[in-house]
């Protein structure tokens, strides 16, 4: 698990420091570039989860040009920053389908809200994340989990099991646990086939099963956690274990 990676394209040193000050505590700034050529190189060294691009650099719309590059190579949300209010720049920026268009000076709360909304729009689930804790959003093979004011990125297959707690769920990874306001049933429906329900309280990643005890119908995961298997799922467990052993 790790924090969301953000790429910044900005040529003003003062604006860069402001963005670093706003974002560094809750996100990872994976790259900063001050021109188009450096942006392409830095961007590809560590592919980010979201890009924040200044539109104008050296009097040119290099932010829009770089947005075109991103759209042609990677599917990630884009936010535009600008101190320009001219309609032509806005029209050109809109062609790149940005998730937000923010005027400088940047307001910290507006920027953070724009980041969350960008991810929601990216997967057409506006309202899934909120400004509260205990919310989550699934994007491809990742979960974005709200913890405090930060978004934590969890690779789905790093999850060992999910535990129901009424209207909430605990997501268990090898070394952490996250509380999410989501039902176990809705989680199970969105996860890949290697996640199976073997008990009304648990959905288990079968890739993480270490052993099965058919005498008492329990399973042990690779992190040494032992979970029960309900009677109605016992045959299913043995069938799965026969395939994966």
C-alpha positions as CSV (number, residue, x, y, z in Angstrom):
1,X,0.0,0.0,0.0
2,X,1.1,3.5,-0.6
3,X,-0.1,7.1,-1.0
4,X,-1.4,8.4,-4.3
5,X,1.4,9.5,-6.6
6,X,1.0,13.0,-8.2
7,X,2.9,14.5,-11.1
8,X,3.3,18.2,-11.4
9,X,4.2,20.3,-14.5
10,X,4.9,23.9,-13.4
11,X,7.7,26.3,-14.2
12,X,7.2,28.9,-11.5
13,X,9.5,28.0,-8.4
14,X,7.1,29.8,-6.0
15,X,4.1,27.9,-7.3
16,X,6.0,24.6,-7.1
17,X,6.8,25.3,-3.4
18,X,3.1,26.1,-2.8
19,X,2.0,22.8,-4.4
20,X,4.6,20.8,-2.4
21,X,3.4,22.5,0.8
22,X,-0.2,21.7,0.1
23,X,0.3,18.1,-1.1
24,X,3.4,16.6,0.5
25,X,1.8,15.5,3.8
26,X,-1.0,13.5,2.2
27,X,0.3,12.5,-1.2
28,X,3.5,11.5,-2.9
29,X,4.9,13.9,-5.4
30,X,6.4,11.4,-7.8
31,X,7.8,13.9,-10.3
32,X,8.1,17.6,-11.0
33,X,8.9,19.1,-14.4
34,X,9.3,22.6,-15.7
35,X,9.0,22.0,-19.5
36,X,7.5,19.6,-21.9
37,X,10.6,17.5,-22.7
38,X,11.5,17.0,-19.0
39,X,7.8,16.2,-18.3
40,X,7.8,13.3,-20.8
41,X,11.0,11.9,-19.3
42,X,10.0,12.3,-15.6
43,X,6.5,11.2,-16.1
44,X,7.6,7.8,-17.6
45,X,10.2,7.1,-15.0
46,X,7.4,6.5,-12.4
47,X,3.9,6.6,-13.8
48,X,1.7,8.7,-11.5
49,X,-1.9,8.2,-10.5
50,X,-2.9,11.8,-11.3
51,X,-1.3,14.8,-13.1
52,X,-1.5,18.5,-12.2
53,X,-0.5,20.7,-15.1
54,X,0.1,24.4,-15.5
55,X,-1.3,25.5,-18.8
56,X,1.2,28.2,-19.7
57,X,5.0,27.9,-19.6
58,X,7.3,30.3,-21.3
59,X,4.3,31.9,-23.0
60,X,3.2,28.6,-24.6
61,X,0.4,26.2,-23.8
62,X,2.8,23.4,-22.9
63,X,0.4,22.1,-20.3
64,X,-2.2,21.4,-22.9
65,X,0.4,19.8,-25.2
66,X,1.6,17.5,-22.4
67,X,-2.1,16.7,-21.5
68,X,-2.4,15.4,-25.1
69,X,0.6,13.2,-24.6
70,X,-0.9,11.7,-21.4
71,X,-4.2,11.1,-23.1
72,X,-2.5,9.2,-25.9
73,X,-0.3,7.1,-23.6
74,X,-1.9,6.6,-20.2
75,X,-5.4,6.8,-18.7
76,X,-5.1,9.0,-15.6
77,X,-7.0,12.0,-14.3
78,X,-5.7,15.5,-15.2
79,X,-6.1,18.8,-13.4
80,X,-5.2,22.1,-15.1
81,X,-3.8,25.1,-13.2
82,X,-3.6,28.5,-14.7
83,X,-3.6,32.2,-13.8
84,X,-5.1,33.0,-17.2
85,X,-8.8,33.6,-17.7
86,X,-8.8,33.9,-21.5
87,X,-11.6,31.9,-23.2
88,X,-9.3,30.4,-25.9
89,X,-7.1,28.7,-23.3
90,X,-10.1,27.4,-21.5
91,X,-11.5,26.0,-24.8
92,X,-8.3,24.3,-25.7
93,X,-7.9,22.9,-22.2
94,X,-11.5,21.4,-22.3
95,X,-10.5,19.4,-25.4
96,X,-8.3,17.3,-23.1
97,X,-11.2,16.4,-20.9
98,X,-9.6,17.6,-17.6
99,X,-11.3,16.7,-14.4
100,X,-10.9,20.2,-13.1
101,X,-9.7,23.7,-14.1
102,X,-8.3,25.7,-11.2
103,X,-7.3,29.3,-11.1
104,X,-4.2,30.5,-9.2
105,X,-3.5,31.2,-6.5
106,X,-4.5,27.7,-5.5
107,X,-6.8,27.2,-2.5
108,X,-5.5,24.1,-0.6
109,X,-9.0,22.7,0.2
110,X,-10.2,23.3,-3.4
111,X,-7.2,21.4,-4.8
112,X,-7.7,18.4,-2.5
113,X,-11.4,18.3,-3.2
114,X,-10.6,18.5,-6.9
115,X,-8.2,15.5,-6.6
116,X,-10.8,13.3,-5.0
117,X,-13.5,14.4,-7.5
118,X,-11.1,13.7,-10.3
119,X,-10.8,10.0,-9.3
120,X,-14.5,9.7,-8.9
121,X,-15.2,11.1,-12.4
122,X,-12.4,8.9,-13.7
123,X,-14.5,5.8,-12.9
124,X,-17.9,7.4,-13.2
125,X,-18.7,7.0,-9.5
126,X,-19.2,10.6,-8.4
127,X,-20.0,10.6,-4.7
128,X,-18.3,7.4,-3.9
129,X,-15.4,9.1,-2.1
130,X,-16.3,11.9,0.3
131,X,-14.5,14.3,2.6
132,X,-15.1,11.8,5.4
133,X,-12.9,8.9,6.4
134,X,-13.9,5.3,5.7
135,X,-14.7,5.6,2.1
136,X,-13.2,3.7,-0.8
137,X,-13.1,3.7,-4.6
138,X,-12.0,0.9,-6.9
139,X,-10.0,1.7,-10.0
140,X,-8.9,-1.3,-12.1
141,X,-6.7,-3.4,-9.8
142,X,-6.4,-0.8,-7.1
143,X,-8.5,0.4,-4.2
144,X,-8.3,4.1,-3.1
145,X,-9.1,4.2,0.6
146,X,-9.7,7.4,2.5
147,X,-7.7,7.4,5.7
148,X,-7.7,10.8,7.5
149,X,-7.3,13.4,4.8
150,X,-5.2,11.2,2.6
151,X,-6.0,8.6,-0.1
152,X,-4.2,5.3,0.3
153,X,-3.6,3.1,-2.7
154,X,-4.0,-0.7,-2.1
155,X,-3.3,-3.2,-4.9
156,X,-6.3,-5.5,-4.8
157,X,-4.3,-8.7,-4.8
158,X,-2.3,-7.5,-1.8
159,X,-5.6,-7.9,0.2
160,X,-5.6,-11.1,2.3
161,X,-9.2,-11.0,3.3
162,X,-12.2,-8.7,3.9
163,X,-14.1,-8.9,7.2
164,X,-17.7,-7.8,7.6
165,X,-18.7,-5.5,10.5
166,X,-22.3,-4.7,9.9
167,X,-22.4,-1.8,7.4
168,X,-18.7,-1.6,7.4
169,X,-15.8,-3.8,6.3
170,X,-12.2,-4.3,7.4
171,X,-9.7,-4.7,4.6
172,X,-6.8,-6.8,5.8
173,X,-3.4,-6.7,4.1
174,X,-0.2,-8.3,5.3
175,X,0.6,-5.5,7.7
176,X,-2.4,-3.2,7.9
177,X,-6.1,-3.0,8.4
178,X,-8.5,-0.4,6.9
179,X,-12.1,0.3,7.9
180,X,-14.4,1.1,5.0
181,X,-18.0,2.1,4.8
182,X,-19.0,-0.6,2.4
183,X,-21.0,-3.9,2.7
184,X,-19.2,-7.2,2.3
185,X,-21.7,-8.2,-0.5
186,X,-20.9,-5.1,-2.6
187,X,-17.2,-5.7,-2.1
188,X,-17.5,-9.3,-3.2
189,X,-19.3,-8.3,-6.4
190,X,-16.6,-5.9,-7.5
191,X,-13.5,-8.1,-6.7
192,X,-11.9,-10.6,-9.2
193,X,-12.6,-14.3,-9.2
194,X,-9.8,-15.3,-6.8
195,X,-11.8,-13.6,-4.0
196,X,-14.5,-16.0,-2.6
197,X,-17.0,-15.8,0.2
198,X,-16.4,-18.8,2.5
199,X,-18.3,-17.4,5.5
200,X,-20.9,-14.8,6.0
201,X,-18.3,-12.6,7.7
202,X,-15.3,-13.1,5.3
203,X,-14.3,-12.8,1.7
204,X,-10.9,-14.5,1.2
205,X,-8.2,-14.0,-1.4
206,X,-7.6,-17.7,-2.5
207,X,-4.1,-16.7,-3.6
208,X,-3.2,-16.1,0.0
209,X,-4.4,-19.4,1.4
210,X,-1.6,-21.4,3.0
211,X,-3.4,-24.5,4.1
212,X,-6.8,-26.0,4.9
213,X,-7.8,-28.1,7.8
214,X,-10.7,-30.4,6.7
215,X,-11.1,-31.8,10.2
216,X,-12.4,-28.5,11.6
217,X,-12.9,-26.6,8.3
218,X,-10.6,-23.8,8.9
219,X,-8.1,-22.2,6.6
220,X,-4.8,-20.5,7.4
221,X,-3.6,-17.6,5.3
222,X,0.0,-16.8,4.4
223,X,0.1,-14.2,7.2
224,X,-0.8,-17.0,9.7
225,X,-4.3,-15.8,10.3
226,X,-6.8,-18.6,10.7
227,X,-10.4,-18.2,9.5
228,X,-13.5,-20.4,9.9
229,X,-15.4,-21.8,6.9
230,X,-19.2,-22.0,7.2
231,X,-20.9,-25.4,6.6
232,X,-22.5,-24.3,3.4
233,X,-19.2,-23.3,1.9
234,X,-17.1,-26.4,2.9
235,X,-17.4,-28.2,-0.4
236,X,-16.6,-25.0,-2.3
237,X,-13.4,-24.6,-0.1
238,X,-12.2,-28.1,-0.8
239,X,-12.9,-27.7,-4.5
240,X,-10.9,-24.4,-4.6
241,X,-8.0,-25.9,-2.6
242,X,-7.9,-28.9,-4.9
243,X,-7.3,-26.5,-7.8
244,X,-4.8,-24.3,-6.1
245,X,-2.7,-26.7,-4.0
